[in-house]
Amino acid sequence: MNFASFDFWRLLALCFVGSQLLMALAKTVSADLENLVGKLCLAATGLILLGSESWLTLAVFLWVVSLSWIGILVACRPRFNKSSLVSRLIFIVLLIGQLAPLFYYKYWTFVLNDLLGLGVKQPSVFIPMGLSFYTFQKIGFWIDTVRNPGSRPKLLDYLNFCSFFPQIVAGPIEKKASLLPQIQTVNFKIHRANIDPALRWIVLGLAYKMVIADNLGAIPHHVQINPSNPYHIWLEIFTFSMRIYFDFAGYSFIAVGLGLILGVRLTLNFRCPYWSASVREYWRTWHVTLGAWLREYIYLPLGGRKPGRWMINTLIVLLVSGIWHGAGWGFLIWGLLHGIAIICCSPAKEKKLPWAVRWFVTFIFITITRLFFMETNNSRLFEKTLTFFNPLSYNLSNLKSLPSAFNAPINALSLSLILAISFVALLAEGLGIRKNKEPYHYCRVTAATIFMVFLIVFLAPMEESRFIYFNF
């Protein structure tokens, strides 16, 4: 399911061609049969692509889907009473069952060993691809059904909702109300009217991923970071901050493009977040669907902005966001810092400062807190934190030794080139915002698309690289 992999596109093409042949045969019988076969082929394609990663990945996915479907069947029963004791017990059991793989593969070591100190060995350290994303999406679907049962969706439509291949492994985390109606009418055919905008999104996503993110990802192999030099740490976290944005946004753009080709409009998961002038705005534009999920299913049920509660609710939501990204103290600290920043940054106070100042402070805060997101080794994180926040470490000697981070001058030049390209992309994003255009408007004009195709051909690394958020 790696969009930057030739194997993905080859397998997708084989699935699509085979599906069209089966649908053509079904069409000779009836249009209804063709539609049914098309939906079956779409579900099969998603499962095949997921299973191509590993059988374990597919098995865990089917486990979560099955438990979620059982919950939907229970919630849609005519006599279902969500406030009864039996219904609550069923809800808790099924919720635990759906979260069990997520706990086992992602949080076992952190909770049992780091927090409780039990020293229990984890039999497997392999995290099934997309586990965090599709678990949240299915739980959200199930909760929406419990809140408002309505008519029960068809099993095939629900399976396609869960396994829709453009967004199954790294989002967007779509809600029932936005994606299910589209899935119920979708057929595994190319929508010719959407080809042009879809290809522009796909090219933009591939350029963000392969030209910028992958090249930035190769830099650490040619750089020696000195944890006692704060300028080295600045170089590391700034490079990582650029990389993770272009990597994750790149995936999201390709997902949007693939969805459009099939006539499905997925949520744009990024909306130029690095032009945010406050941490609040940043969280409305970065990983949009995760923020919406946390707000809908955690923040509001806790009381939302209820007086006396909104601060603690905000902290809880950001801590959940931190631990969702990874099991470690760094992720918890990262979430806590963002929660505190949101609480401290009131809109009334922000408006008193010039936009440029607010933007600069926000960007620096986001970059600095990446340290706790990036470094997963606790001892190295502690060492880097002490260095980074020690004013005495910012001396002339350490500044002069900044070039020593690079193994060769060519590596510094390579980094400068890729960062220059990333700055141009960010400037194009900012120009669109200033002109009140749709997000990434100037990144998708014809000239930009053609230029990005050339960049992909000449600058994309030969080695394939997984998307960073596959680890989450």
Secondary structure, 3 states (H helix, E strand, C coil): CCCCCHHHHHHHHHHHHHHHHHHHHHHCCCHHHHHHHHHHHHHHHHHHHHHCCCHHHHHHHHHHHHHHHHHHHHHCCCCCCCCCHHHHHHHHHHHHHHHHHHHHHHHHHHHHHHHCCCCCCCCCCCCCCCHHHHHHHHHHHHHHHHHCCCCCCCHHHHHHHHHCCCCCCCCCCCCHHHHHHHHHHCCCCCCHHHHHHHHHHHHHHHHHHHHHHHHHHHHHHHECCCCCCHHHHHHHHHHHHHHHHHHHHHHHHHHHHHHHHCCCCCCCCCCCHHHCCCHHHHHHHCCHHHHHHHHHHHHHHHCCCCCCCHHHHHHHHHHHHHHHHCCCHHHHHHHHHHHHHHHHCCHHHHCCCCHHHHHHHHHHHHHHHHHHHHCCCHHHHHHHHHHHCCHHHCCHHHHHCHHHHECCHHHHHHHHHHHHHHHHHHHHHHHHHHCCCCCCCCCCCHHHHHHHHHHHHHHCCCCCCCCHHHHC
